[in-house]
């Protein structure tokens, strides 16, 4: 693999020494910016190429994904459930913002009831990430009822930032699709759907 090539025009030359062998195909992937410091993942056919740079930036096939050292507003995530019925409603919302990153995984396939991707990455969140959970219900009528709570699955009131204690319950992982650059799921005990068992745990496999 050629690294740190300067900008310019290049040509690929194929030379025969007098005999012709089997047919073959020459492939290349020059979609990511030059001067990467590490090739995180490259498929054999070069159709998928994830590169990391010295400033902490990560690109996938030319798509900016994140920066492990910086701000990552593009990774903000929200899952909102809302159901209305005759005279009432029920809603539940999770959201993550001001993403702080402690580590990233190699590419994976990911499948859950809520989201799936055949080319994704686990982003391990760090202390300081902002998390909000809110649920509410309302019913009108002669005896109207309203309920609202910002208390998460660990019994803490949100909005709040992840603290050291949260990591006693396991990792808190944001799943990011490497094709779109979008966050698609939150794998954590703080996700009500996984903590309550309403939805089964996701299936995760590392890509080879």
Secondary structure, DSSP 8 states (H G I E B T S, - for coil): ---S--SS--------SS-------------S-S--SEEEEE-TTSS-EEEE-TTSEEEETTEEEEETTS--GGG-EEEEEEEEETTEEEEEEEEEES--EEEE---EEEE-SS-EEEEEEEEEE-TT-EEEEEEEEEE-STT-EEEEE-B-TTS-BSSEE--GGGGGG---EEEEETTT--EEEEESTTSHHHHTTSS---EEEE--
